[in-house]
């Protein structure tokens, strides 16, 4: 049985900061808040919204944190927010978020621009060796050793008045942003990765905004691969028509017309409104507009119709090399205290192996750009080229592998017989590498005492 004092400690309440808290529901309160905010070089930023039944999410709350206070703004009653967005667009001010894609997009929707200088805690955590991606509560636990309740994640933030539980949750969502920012900034400085972080934050902002562009999203619809080029052109026109209608109606596109129905209409390519009656579930009153979209796709010259996406089967050697690069990448990440999945994905590694084996330029993936290209890519390329090999140096260590630099070409061109003879001496089976192929060094046997 645990001691009584230990039981008490495990049930202690969540420790909260002692910063003043203000719920802003009136324009005069907002004006005073913005005056204070203008003096703050670092601001924690979060939003609450509802997006299930609208074309774009509806902003319901804005939460801010400065070094002096916590603020929750009710956009339904506090008046225009133009000045707030202007403050976030100031490049002299750092906006701290956690997994801030939707918060960045919300600022963009409201003002036409994202926050000028973003610091994303989730990305920073991965750059200093913490789990990536990591939830806000888990990050607060890791960095600050504090537990956070998460009781209002599915609440309807449009309802008024707000409940005390909702208000407490809203304050908690920004309560620890700045303390976590300080901790992570210190670690980034220690590892000399502030420049890496800035590069990642800028890429995250760009990706958040590009995700709002619908140009190629139509290709993600299920069943689209069964269409020919003409059918793809029709599907694309229908997709763009549906997106424009959804924006006018302020409804999610899939509630205007389901993806499977859109693909089915593209397959049938009707020329008259009456032909649509055979398809159940289409939006009422839109038959003429649907046929017009179909006609636009059918009228395109075949040369301007989209090409089908060709998915070639992956050669076995690409899969093997991709897996081996993943092992080396994981070892690198462990040695340098950085989240491996933040460096590169499995598809990125396969793309690298594919481009190397085919003698092509480096693929257009994050691994081939910026800090990754400078710090990580050379290690992977040296392995692909056969300049280095890996061996198990210490199977009991957290990082059990070791990269070994190989001798020049003479040894790599060693005959199969010589390699086999050496294998007998070391009691290890070795497949001698061909010129330019990747090799794995055996672990020399331990001498008996």
Order of alpha helices (4+ residues) and beta strands (2+ residues): alpha-beta-alpha-beta-beta-beta-alpha-beta-alpha-beta-alpha-alpha-alpha-alpha-alpha-alpha-alpha-alpha-alpha-alpha-alpha-alpha-alpha-alpha-beta-beta-alpha-alpha
